[in-house]
Amino acid sequence: MIKILQFIFFMTVMITVGVSAQAPVLGASANFALFSSNGAVSNTGLSQLTGDVGTNNGSSTNFGNVDGVMHDADGATATAAAALTIAYNQLNAAIPNFFPAPLLGNGQTLTAGTYSITQSATLNNVLTLDGGGNANSVFIFKIQGAFSSAAGAQVVLTNGALACNVFWKVEGLVDLAANTTMKGTIVANNAAIILNTGTSLEGRALSTTGAVTVSGVTVRKPIGCGSLILTGPAQPVLNSVACYAVFTGNGTVTNTGVSMVTGDIGSNLGLTTGFLAINVNGTIHPSPDTSTAVCAVDLSNVYTYLNTLPTDIQLLYPAAFGQNLVLTPHTYQLNAATVLNGTVFLNAQNNPNAVFVIKITGALSTSTYASVVLQNGAQAKNVFWKVDGAVSLNDYASFKGTVIGNNGAISMNIGSTIEGRVLSTSGAINTTGINAQITAGCTGSLAVSSVAGNKQTATVFPNPFSSVLNVKIDNKNTGSNFTIYNASGTRVLGKVLNETVSSLQLNLPAGIYFYQIKDKDGKVQTGKVISKP
């Protein structure tokens, strides 16, 4: 009899341990970063959210620009609420095979499986989830009470574990303390969710019934596990536009100071003045010609294509664009004058072909030192800005993508840079000591690859520099002329490089400077350096 009981116990343990955790089907609820089937969803402070936000019974309040769609009690939330109920029931029915203590973390490492905690639980310090080299490994935590974290607590994924395969089913309040780093989809049943300042969640915060409150947090829907790979819309066909770095269909193009440009420059109805041929790797069209006429037609076609693209996501606060906002491959719409403050990140989610289109009904301007930063494979050649109004890139702004202003002037102020193009269907363009580099795509008389072949490959370092600037050139290029200009175009240094490495003692005021290296065969390299205070 004892042996029979031992056998039954052994088989029960083996069956329980052998049960692999199965991910629930989130359905439409997977589209949301923050969601409640019944309760308010609110924010304070500056939160960065990727994914939809909403409630099926209540209101969503105080959110800034969200990389997703805001929903309150509509068809999408009704579908998501039904899907969340199904997902909750699947999690609730999961058979546990591990029974950890209620204090998680403190250096603990857990492998894939379903974990049951029959009371409230706390996350402290670091909890590591080890996928064992299996990207399909699933982790389910069933907590029969509230769930909280200590400030700065972390969930770390290793050995193939993915946030999209981690689930927390909580029968009570979820309260993540400041600066918690969390992974996975949280499903709170009949209870609220609170994400405090500095919390980072790669996953979702979903409640069947209860308020969802966040304050200055970062929440990103996880990718992988069969989720759609974002590609964005199809690119426009640039044709001849691809070869122009600076162009307007109607208006003057003027430059002051030393501007370094790779790409053609011109206007189809107006004069182009102020650019030095020595600083332009491309063709300067001083007056309209056949090339500018073709470009004007092609530009009109590109604008029309971008203008008619359907919108995926509307960014609701154009005056607060930037502020570390992260965008993913979509077509975005801003319906008023837009100001880029600080930084906007374009995250391709490891898809180098992903396309971003930002459509602005109104003017576009930037703060000083504003920047567009590309992440995870994003490429400037796949970024397009359609602006129905004037464009002003302020001092030292760093921009990425092709900017098309419609019926508005464009100004690029001192020290501003663009990897892409500045184009206007109709409007004057003014540049002052800028650096513009077209992206790949030009197949006419100018191509980025051929331009690179006509340039030296010198290294100028450090950058920024304080008092010493080093210039390293190939031995065959000794004897090259090295010239530095300030932002106003005044030459401040001229030197012959007789060594492969030249260390230049400089005493220059803080600011941005432009350099040119020209060898005996006429090959030219240009660039920008910054002198620190």
C-alpha positions in Angstrom: 0.0 0.0 0.0 2.8 2.4 0.9 4.5 1.6 -2.4 1.3 2.4 -4.3 0.9 5.7 -2.5 4.6 6.6 -3.2 4.1 5.7 -6.9 1.0 7.9 -7.1 2.8 10.8 -5.4 5.8 10.4 -7.7 3.6 10.4 -10.9 1.6 13.4 -9.6 4.9 15.4 -9.1 6.2 14.3 -12.5 3.0 15.3 -14.3 2.9 18.6 -12.5 6.5 19.4 -13.3 6.2 18.3 -16.8 3.4 20.7 -17.6 4.8 23.5 -19.8 3.3 26.9 -19.4 1.1 28.0 -22.3 0.8 31.7 -23.2 -2.8 33.0 -23.1 -4.4 34.4 -26.2 -4.5 38.2 -25.6 -6.5 39.0 -28.8 -7.4 42.6 -29.2 -6.1 43.5 -25.7 -2.6 42.9 -27.0 -2.9 46.2 -28.9 -3.0 48.2 -25.6 -0.1 49.3 -23.4 -2.5 50.6 -20.8 -6.1 49.4 -20.5 -9.0 48.9 -18.1 -12.2 47.1 -18.9 -13.9 49.2 -16.2 -12.1 52.1 -14.7 -10.3 55.3 -15.4 -6.9 55.4 -17.0 -4.8 58.5 -16.1 -1.4 60.0 -16.2 0.7 62.6 -14.5 4.1 63.9 -15.6 5.8 63.0 -18.9 5.2 59.4 -19.8 6.5 57.6 -22.9 4.0 55.1 -24.2 4.1 52.7 -27.2 0.8 51.1 -27.7 -2.9 52.0 -27.5 -4.3 53.5 -24.3 -7.9 53.4 -23.2 -10.8 52.1 -21.1 -14.1 50.5 -21.9 -15.9 52.2 -19.1 -14.4 55.4 -17.9 -12.0 58.1 -19.3 -8.4 58.4 -20.3 -6.9 61.7 -19.0 -3.7 63.8 -19.0 -1.8 61.9 -21.6 0.6 63.7 -23.9 1.7 62.4 -27.2 1.3 58.6 -27.3 2.8 56.3 -29.9 -0.6 54.6 -30.2 -4.3 55.4 -30.4 -6.4 56.8 -27.6 -9.7 54.9 -27.0 -12.5 55.6 -24.6 -15.6 53.3 -24.7 -15.6 52.5 -28.4 -15.7 49.4 -30.5 -12.0 48.8 -30.0 -12.3 48.8 -26.2 -15.4 46.6 -26.2 -13.4 44.0 -28.2 -10.4 44.4 -26.0 -12.5 43.9 -22.8 -13.9 40.7 -24.1 -10.5 39.5 -25.1 -9.0 40.4 -21.7 -11.7 38.3 -20.0 -10.7 35.3 -22.1 -7.0 35.8 -21.4 -7.6 36.2 -17.7 -9.6 32.9 -17.6 -6.8 31.1 -19.4 -4.2 32.4 -17.0 -6.4 31.5 -14.0 -6.7 28.0 -15.3 -3.0 27.5 -15.8 -1.7 24.5 -13.8 1.1 25.6 -11.5 4.3 23.6 -11.3 6.3 25.8 -9.0 5.4 27.4 -5.6 7.9 30.0 -4.7 7.9 32.2 -1.5 6.0 35.5 -1.8 9.3 37.5 -1.8 10.6 37.4 -5.3 14.0 38.7 -6.4 17.1 39.3 -4.3 19.2 37.6 -6.9 16.8 34.8 -7.6 16.8 33.0 -11.0 13.7 31.2 -12.3 13.2 29.0 -15.3 10.1 28.8 -17.5 6.9 27.5 -16.0 3.8 28.5 -14.1 4.4 29.9 -10.6 1.7 30.0 -7.9 1.9 32.3 -4.9 -1.2 31.9 -2.6 -0.9 35.3 -1.0 0.3 38.8 -1.7 3.8 39.0 -3.3 6.7 41.5 -3.5 9.5 42.0 -6.0 12.8 43.2 -4.4 16.2 43.8 -6.0 16.7 41.6 -9.1 14.7 38.7 -10.4 16.1 36.9 -13.4 14.0 34.9 -15.8 16.1 32.3 -17.6 14.7 31.1 -21.0 17.1 28.2 -21.2 18.0 29.1 -24.8 14.3 28.8 -25.8 12.7 31.9 -27.2 9.3 30.2 -26.8 9.7 29.7 -23.0 6.7 31.0 -21.1 6.6 32.4 -17.6 3.3 32.7 -15.7 3.0 34.1 -12.2 -0.3 33.6 -10.5 -0.5 35.8 -7.4 -3.6 35.4 -5.1 -3.3 38.8 -3.6 -1.7 42.2 -4.2 1.7 42.6 -6.0 4.2 45.3 -5.2 7.8 46.1 -5.8 10.6 47.9 -3.9 12.1 51.0 -5.5 14.6 50.1 -8.2 13.5 46.5 -8.3 14.3 44.7 -11.7 13.0 41.8 -13.7 15.9 40.7 -16.0 15.4 38.4 -19.0 18.2 36.1 -20.1 19.0 33.1 -22.4 16.2 33.8 -24.9 13.4 34.8 -22.5 11.1 37.4 -24.1 8.9 39.9 -22.4 6.0 38.9 -24.7 6.1 35.5 -23.0 5.9 36.7 -19.4 2.5 37.1 -17.7 1.6 38.3 -14.2 -2.0 37.4 -13.1 -2.7 39.3 -9.9 -5.8 39.1 -7.7 -5.3 42.5 -6.1 -3.7 45.9 -6.3 -0.5 46.1 -8.4 1.8 48.9 -7.1 5.2 49.2 -8.7 7.5 51.6 -6.9 9.6 54.3 -8.4 12.3 53.2 -10.9 11.1 49.6 -11.1 12.1 47.8 -14.3 9.3 45.3 -15.2 8.9 42.8 -17.9 5.7 41.1 -19.1 2.0 41.6 -19.3 0.3 42.4 -16.0 -3.4 41.4 -15.7 -4.9 42.7 -12.5 -8.3 41.2 -11.7 -10.9 43.5 -10.0 -8.1 45.8 -8.8 -6.1 48.9 -9.7 -2.7 49.2 -11.2 -0.3 51.9 -10.2 3.0 52.6 -12.0 5.1 55.1 -10.1 7.6 57.6 -11.4 10.5 56.2 -13.4 9.0 52.8 -13.8 9.8 51.0 -17.0 7.5 48.3 -18.3 8.2 46.2 -21.4 4.8 44.7 -21.6 1.3 45.8 -20.7 -0.7 47.0 -17.7 -4.3 45.6 -18.0 -7.1 45.6 -15.5 -10.4 43.7 -15.7 -12.0 46.2 -13.3 -9.9 49.0 -11.7 -8.2 52.2 -12.4 -4.8 52.3 -14.2 -2.6 55.2 -13.0 0.8 56.1 -14.2 3.2 58.9 -13.4 6.2 59.7 -15.6 6.8 56.2 -16.8 7.9 54.3 -19.9 5.7 51.5 -21.2 6.3 49.7 -24.4 4.3 46.9 -25.9 6.6 43.9 -26.3 7.6 42.7 -29.7 8.0 39.1 -30.9 5.9 36.1 -30.2 4.1 36.4 -33.5 3.4 40.1 -33.2 3.3 42.0 -36.5 6.6 43.4 -37.8 6.0 47.1 -38.3 7.0 48.3 -41.7 5.2 51.6 -42.0 3.8 52.8 -45.4 5.4 52.2 -48.8 8.1 54.8 -49.6 7.4 57.5 -52.1 9.3 57.3 -55.4 11.7 60.3 -55.3 13.1 60.1 -58.9 15.2 63.2 -59.5 14.3 64.6 -56.1 16.7 62.1 -54.6 19.7 64.0 -56.0 18.8 67.3 -54.4 19.8 68.3 -50.8 18.3 71.8 -51.0 15.5 72.6 -53.5 12.4 74.8 -54.0 10.0 74.7 -56.8 9.3 78.4 -56.5 11.5 80.8 -54.6 15.1 81.9 -53.9 17.7 79.7 -52.3 20.3 81.7 -50.4 23.1 80.8 -48.1 25.3 82.7 -45.7 28.4 81.4 -43.9 30.2 78.2 -44.6 27.6 75.4 -45.5 28.8 71.9 -46.3 26.4 70.2 -48.7 26.4 66.8 -50.3 23.7 66.8 -53.0 22.4 69.2 -55.7 21.1 72.7 -54.8 18.7 74.8 -56.8 15.3 76.4 -57.5 13.0 76.1 -60.4 11.8 79.7 -60.1 14.4 81.9 -58.5 18.1 82.3 -58.0 20.5 80.2 -55.9 23.2 82.2 -54.2 25.8 82.1 -51.5 27.1 78.5 -51.8 30.8 77.9 -52.5 31.4 75.2 -55.1 34.4 74.0 -53.0 32.0 73.1 -50.2 29.3 71.4 -52.3 29.6 67.8 -53.4 27.0 68.1 -56.1 25.7 70.5 -58.7 24.8 74.1 -57.8 22.0 75.3 -60.1 22.3 79.1 -60.0 19.2 79.6 -62.1 16.4 77.3 -63.3 17.3 74.7 -65.9 16.1 71.4 -67.2 17.1 69.6 -64.1 15.2 71.9 -61.7 12.1 71.7 -64.0 12.1 67.9 -63.7 12.7 68.0 -60.0 9.8 70.4 -59.5 7.4 67.9 -61.1 8.8 65.0 -59.2 8.6 66.9 -55.9 4.9 67.7 -56.6 4.3 64.0 -57.1 6.1 63.0 -53.9 4.2 65.6 -51.9 0.8 64.4 -53.3 1.7 60.8 -52.4 2.6 61.7 -48.8 -0.4 63.9 -48.5 -2.8 61.2 -49.4 -1.4 58.5 -47.2 -3.9 57.3 -44.6 -3.0 58.2 -41.0 -2.2 55.4 -38.5 -1.7 57.5 -35.4 -2.7 61.1 -34.6 -0.3 62.8 -32.1 -2.6 65.1 -30.1 -0.2 67.7 -28.8 1.8 69.2 -31.7 3.2 72.0 -29.5 4.8 69.4 -27.2 6.3 67.2 -29.9 9.6 65.6 -28.9 10.5 65.5 -25.2 12.0 62.0 -25.7 9.0 60.7 -27.6 9.6 57.4 -29.3 7.9 56.7 -32.6 7.6 53.4 -34.5 7.1 52.7 -38.2 3.8 54.4 -39.0 2.2 57.3 -40.7 1.6 60.1 -38.1 -0.6 63.1 -38.2 -0.2 66.4 -36.3 -3.0 68.8 -37.0 -1.5 72.1 -35.9 1.8 74.0 -35.9 4.4 71.7 -34.4 7.4 72.4 -32.3 10.1 69.8 -31.8 11.5 70.3 -28.3 14.5 68.2 -27.2 14.6 64.8 -28.9 12.3 62.5 -30.8 13.4 58.9 -31.3 12.5 56.8 -34.4 12.6 53.2 -33.5 12.6 50.7 -36.4 12.3 47.7 -34.1 15.2 46.0 -35.9 13.6 46.4 -39.3 16.1 48.4 -41.5 13.4 48.8 -44.2 10.9 50.4 -41.9 9.4 53.7 -43.1 8.3 56.7 -41.0 6.0 59.4 -42.3 5.2 62.5 -40.2 2.5 64.7 -41.7 2.1 68.1 -40.2 -0.8 70.5 -40.9 0.9 73.7 -40.0 4.4 75.0 -39.6 7.3 73.0 -38.1 10.0 74.5 -35.9 12.6 73.2 -33.5 14.2 74.3 -30.3 17.9 75.0 -30.2 19.9 71.7 -30.2 16.7 69.7 -31.0 17.4 66.3 -32.5 15.9 63.4 -34.4 17.6 60.2 -33.3 17.4 56.9 -35.2 17.2 53.6 -33.2 17.3 49.9 -33.8 18.0 49.9 -37.5 16.1 53.1 -38.5 17.6 54.8 -41.5 17.3 58.5 -42.6 16.5 57.4 -46.1 13.2 55.9 -44.9 12.0 59.0 -43.0 9.7 61.6 -44.5 8.3 64.9 -43.1 5.4 66.5 -45.0 4.8 70.0 -43.6 2.0 72.2 -44.8 3.6 75.4 -43.7 7.0 77.0 -43.0 9.9 75.0 -41.6 12.5 76.4 -39.2 15.3 74.2 -38.0 16.8 76.3 -35.1 20.5 76.7 -34.2 22.4 73.4 -34.0 19.4 71.2 -34.6 20.2 67.7 -35.8 17.6 66.4 -38.2 17.0 63.1 -40.1 14.9 62.4 -43.2 13.5 64.2 -46.2 11.6 67.4 -45.3 9.0 68.6 -47.8 7.5 72.0 -47.0 4.4 72.9 -49.0 3.8 76.5 -49.8 6.1 77.7 -47.0 9.6 79.0 -46.5 12.4 76.9 -45.0 15.2 78.1 -42.9 18.1 76.1 -41.5 19.9 78.2 -38.9 23.5 78.3 -37.9 25.1 74.9 -37.1 22.0 72.9 -38.0 22.5 69.6 -39.8 20.3 67.2 -41.8 20.9 63.7 -43.1 18.3 63.9 -45.8 16.9 66.8 -47.7 15.1 70.2 -47.3 12.6 70.7 -50.1 9.8 73.2 -50.7 7.1 73.0 -53.3 6.9 76.8 -53.2 8.8 79.0 -50.8 12.2 80.6 -50.2 15.0 78.5 -48.6 17.6 80.2 -46.4 20.6 78.4 -44.9 23.3 79.7 -42.5 26.4 77.6 -41.9 24.7 74.2 -42.2 25.7 70.7 -43.0 23.4 68.7 -45.3 24.0 65.2 -46.6 21.5 63.5 -49.0 20.6 59.9 -48.2 21.1 57.0 -50.7 18.8 57.0 -53.7 20.3 59.4 -56.2 21.0 57.5 -59.4 21.6 60.5 -61.7 24.7 62.6 -62.0 25.3 62.5 -58.3 25.2 59.5 -56.0 26.3 59.3 -52.4 28.5 56.3 -53.2 30.3 58.1 -56.0 30.7 61.3 -53.9 32.4 59.2 -51.2 34.8 57.9 -53.8 35.9 61.5 -54.6 36.7 62.3 -51.0 39.6 61.6 -48.7 39.2 59.4 -45.7 40.9 61.5 -43.1 40.1 61.2 -39.4 39.7 64.4 -37.3 39.7 63.8 -33.5 38.8 64.3 -30.7 35.4 65.8 -31.5 34.5 67.9 -29.5 38.0 69.1 -28.7 39.4 71.6 -26.2 42.8 72.8 -27.2 44.3 70.1 -29.4 42.8 68.8 -32.6 44.4 65.8 -34.4 44.2 65.1 -38.1 45.2 61.7 -39.4 45.6 61.1 -43.2 47.0 58.4 -45.4 50.7 58.7 -46.3 49.8 59.3 -49.9 47.8 62.4 -48.9 50.6 64.2 -47.1 50.8 67.8 -48.3 47.1 68.3 -48.2 45.7 71.7 -47.1 43.6 71.8 -43.9 41.4 74.8 -43.4 39.0 75.6 -40.6 36.1 78.2 -40.9 33.9 79.5 -38.2 30.1 79.5 -38.5 30.1 82.9 -40.1 32.4 81.7 -42.9 35.6 83.4 -41.8 38.7 81.3 -42.2 40.4 80.8 -38.8 43.1 78.3 -39.7 45.1 77.2 -42.7 47.8 74.6 -42.5 49.6 72.1 -44.8 49.5 68.6 -43.4 53.1 67.3 -43.9 52.7 64.3 -41.5 50.3 61.4 -41.4 49.2 62.6 -38.0 49.2 66.3 -37.2 48.4 67.6 -33.7 47.2 71.2 -34.0 47.3 73.5 -31.0 44.2 75.6 -31.2 42.8 78.4 -29.1 39.3 78.9 -30.5 36.2 80.2 -28.8 33.6 77.6 -28.0 31.3 76.8 -30.9 30.8 74.9 -34.1 33.5 75.0 -36.8 33.7 73.6 -40.3 36.9 72.1 -41.8 38.0 71.2 -45.3 40.9 68.9 -46.3 42.0 69.2 -50.0 44.8 67.1 -51.4 47.1 67.7 -54.4 44.7 65.9 -56.7 41.7 68.0 -55.7 40.0 65.4 -53.5 38.1 67.1 -50.8 36.8 66.1 -47.4 34.6 68.3 -45.3 33.2 68.1 -41.8 32.2 69.7 -38.6 34.0 70.0 -35.3 33.0 71.5 -32.0 35.3 73.5 -29.7 34.4 73.0 -26.1 34.6 75.9 -23.5 
